[in-house]
Amino acid sequence: MAEECEEKVRKAEEYEEKASETVAGQEFLEKAADTFKEAGDCYKRYGFLEKAIEQYSKALERHLKLGYDISVAKDYEEMAFCYKDIGETGKFEELIRKAAEIYVNHARKLSDMGNLGSAALSYVTAASLYKKINEKALFEEMLSLAASNFKEWGETWCNEGDYEYGVINLSWAAICFGVLNDFGRAEEV
C-alpha cells in the first residue's frame, strides 16, 4: 500500500526533473504538481497523514509557482483536513481560511468579468468552507453573494430567452436565500 504512494512520489520527482530539462517545462511542472497531489491522496487514504501533508505541500509549492489559484485552494483544503484529523485545529482553521479567501477573490474576478454563474459557485464553495470553521457571518455573506449572482445570472438567461438555464440559476438563488432564512427574497425569485 505505501509502495503505491512512494511510486507516485518518484513519478512526481521525475516530472519535476524533466521540467527543468526541457522547453515544455510548465507541462512537466503541472504533471509534477498533480502527481504530488495524487501521492498525498494515496497517503491520506492509507492513514499516513503527515506524509500526505508533505506531498500536498509539495503540490502547493508547484501550484503557487504556476499561479493556479484554485489548485492552491484545493491543496490548502486537503492539508487542512489532514491537520484536523490529527487534532491540529488551529492549523486546520488557518488553511481553511486561506482556501476560502482564494475562492472569494476568484469569485470577485469572475463576477467583474460578468461570469456570474461561476462566481456564484465560487462563493458557495467559500461559504461551505467558512461554515466548517463556524464563521457564521462570513458564511452568510458568501451565501448571500452567491444567491445574488445566481439570481442576476438567471434573470439574464431568462431575458435572453433561455428559460431552462435561467430557471435553474433562479432555483439555486432561491435555495441559497432559503438556507439564509431569507424566505421573502426566496419567494421573490
C-alpha positions as CSV (number, residue, x, y, z in Angstrom):
1,M,0.0,0.0,0.0
2,A,2.7,2.6,0.9
3,E,4.7,1.4,-2.1
4,E,1.9,2.7,-4.3
5,C,2.2,6.1,-2.7
6,E,6.0,6.1,-2.9
7,E,5.8,5.2,-6.6
8,K,3.7,8.4,-7.2
9,V,6.3,10.5,-5.3
10,R,9.0,9.0,-7.6
11,K,7.0,9.8,-10.7
12,A,6.3,13.4,-9.5
13,E,10.1,13.9,-8.9
14,E,10.8,12.5,-12.4
15,Y,8.3,15.0,-13.9
16,E,9.9,17.8,-11.9
17,E,13.4,16.8,-13.2
18,K,12.0,16.9,-16.8
19,A,10.5,20.3,-16.1
20,S,14.0,21.9,-15.6
21,E,15.5,20.0,-18.6
22,T,13.0,20.8,-21.3
23,V,11.4,23.7,-23.1
24,A,8.0,22.2,-22.2
25,G,8.9,22.7,-18.5
26,Q,5.5,24.1,-17.5
27,E,3.7,20.9,-18.7
28,F,6.0,18.7,-16.6
29,L,5.7,21.0,-13.6
30,E,1.9,20.7,-13.9
31,K,2.3,16.9,-14.0
32,A,4.6,17.0,-11.0
33,A,2.2,19.1,-9.0
34,D,-0.8,16.9,-9.9
35,T,1.2,13.7,-9.1
36,F,2.4,15.1,-5.7
37,K,-1.3,15.7,-5.0
38,E,-2.1,12.1,-6.0
39,A,0.6,10.9,-3.7
40,G,-0.9,13.0,-0.9
41,D,-4.3,11.4,-1.7
42,C,-2.8,8.0,-1.6
43,Y,-1.1,8.5,1.8
44,K,-4.3,10.1,3.2
45,R,-6.3,7.1,2.0
46,Y,-4.0,4.8,4.0
47,G,-3.9,7.0,7.1
48,F,-0.4,8.4,6.7
49,L,-1.5,11.9,7.4
50,E,1.9,13.5,8.0
51,K,3.2,12.1,4.7
52,A,0.0,13.2,3.0
53,I,0.6,16.8,4.3
54,E,4.2,16.6,3.0
55,Q,3.0,15.7,-0.5
56,Y,0.2,18.2,-0.5
57,S,2.8,20.9,0.5
58,K,4.9,19.9,-2.5
59,A,1.9,20.1,-4.8
60,L,1.0,23.5,-3.2
61,E,4.5,24.9,-3.9
62,R,4.3,23.9,-7.6
63,H,0.7,25.2,-7.9
64,L,1.8,28.5,-6.4
65,K,4.7,28.7,-8.9
66,L,2.3,28.0,-11.7
67,G,-0.2,30.6,-10.5
68,Y,-3.1,28.1,-10.3
69,D,-5.2,29.7,-7.6
70,I,-8.0,27.1,-7.5
71,S,-5.4,24.3,-7.3
72,V,-3.7,26.2,-4.5
73,A,-7.0,26.4,-2.6
74,K,-7.7,22.7,-3.1
75,D,-4.2,21.9,-1.7
76,Y,-4.9,24.1,1.3
77,E,-8.2,22.2,1.8
78,E,-6.5,18.8,1.6
79,M,-3.8,19.8,4.1
80,A,-6.4,21.4,6.4
81,F,-8.4,18.2,6.7
82,C,-5.3,16.2,7.4
83,Y,-4.4,18.6,10.2
84,K,-8.0,18.3,11.5
85,D,-7.7,14.5,11.6
86,I,-4.5,14.7,13.6
87,G,-6.1,17.2,16.1
88,E,-4.4,20.4,15.0
89,T,-7.5,22.5,14.8
90,G,-5.6,25.8,14.7
91,K,-3.7,24.8,11.6
92,F,-7.0,23.4,10.1
93,E,-8.8,26.7,10.6
94,E,-5.8,28.7,9.2
95,L,-5.7,26.7,6.0
96,I,-9.4,26.7,5.5
97,R,-9.4,30.5,5.8
98,K,-6.7,30.7,3.2
99,A,-8.6,28.4,0.8
100,A,-11.9,30.4,1.4
101,E,-10.1,33.7,0.7
102,I,-8.8,32.3,-2.6
103,Y,-12.4,31.3,-3.6
104,V,-13.7,34.7,-2.7
105,N,-11.1,36.5,-4.7
106,H,-11.7,34.2,-7.6
107,A,-15.5,34.8,-7.4
108,R,-14.9,38.6,-7.4
109,K,-12.8,38.4,-10.5
110,L,-15.4,36.2,-12.3
111,S,-18.2,38.5,-11.2
112,D,-16.3,41.5,-12.5
113,M,-15.9,39.7,-15.9
114,G,-19.6,39.0,-16.0
115,N,-19.3,35.3,-15.4
116,L,-21.9,35.3,-12.6
117,G,-22.7,31.6,-12.6
118,S,-19.1,30.6,-12.0
119,A,-18.7,33.4,-9.5
120,A,-21.8,32.1,-7.6
121,L,-20.3,28.6,-7.4
122,S,-17.0,30.0,-6.0
123,Y,-19.0,32.0,-3.4
124,V,-20.8,28.8,-2.5
125,T,-17.5,26.9,-2.0
126,A,-16.2,29.8,0.2
127,A,-19.4,29.7,2.2
128,S,-19.1,26.0,2.8
129,L,-15.5,26.4,4.0
130,Y,-16.4,29.2,6.3
131,K,-19.2,27.0,7.7
132,K,-16.7,24.3,8.5
133,I,-14.8,26.7,10.8
134,N,-18.0,28.2,12.3
135,E,-17.6,31.6,10.7
136,K,-21.3,32.3,10.6
137,A,-21.1,35.9,9.4
138,L,-18.7,35.1,6.6
139,F,-20.8,32.0,5.7
140,E,-23.9,34.1,5.4
141,E,-22.2,36.9,3.5
142,M,-20.8,34.4,0.9
143,L,-24.1,32.6,0.5
144,S,-25.9,35.9,0.1
145,L,-23.4,36.9,-2.7
146,A,-23.9,33.5,-4.3
147,A,-27.6,33.9,-4.2
148,S,-27.4,37.4,-5.7
149,N,-25.1,36.2,-8.5
150,F,-27.3,33.2,-9.2
151,K,-30.4,35.5,-9.3
152,E,-28.8,38.0,-11.7
153,W,-27.4,35.2,-13.9
154,G,-30.8,33.5,-14.0
155,E,-32.6,36.7,-14.9
156,T,-30.1,37.4,-17.7
157,W,-30.7,34.0,-19.2
158,C,-34.5,34.4,-19.0
159,N,-34.2,37.8,-20.6
160,E,-32.2,36.1,-23.4
161,G,-35.0,33.6,-23.9
162,D,-33.1,30.6,-22.4
163,Y,-35.7,29.8,-19.7
164,E,-34.4,26.4,-18.8
165,Y,-30.9,27.7,-17.8
166,G,-32.4,30.8,-16.3
167,V,-34.8,28.9,-14.1
168,I,-32.0,26.6,-12.9
169,N,-30.0,29.5,-11.8
170,L,-33.0,31.2,-10.2
171,S,-33.7,28.0,-8.4
172,W,-30.2,28.0,-7.0
173,A,-30.7,31.6,-5.9
174,A,-33.9,30.6,-4.1
175,I,-32.1,27.7,-2.4
176,C,-29.3,30.0,-1.1
177,F,-31.8,32.6,0.1
178,G,-33.8,29.7,1.8
179,V,-30.7,28.5,3.6
180,L,-30.2,32.0,4.9
181,N,-33.8,32.0,6.1
182,D,-34.5,34.9,3.8
183,F,-37.8,33.5,2.6
184,G,-39.0,36.8,1.3
185,R,-36.3,37.0,-1.2
186,A,-36.6,33.3,-2.0
187,E,-40.3,33.8,-2.8
188,E,-39.4,36.9,-4.9
189,V,-37.1,34.7,-7.1
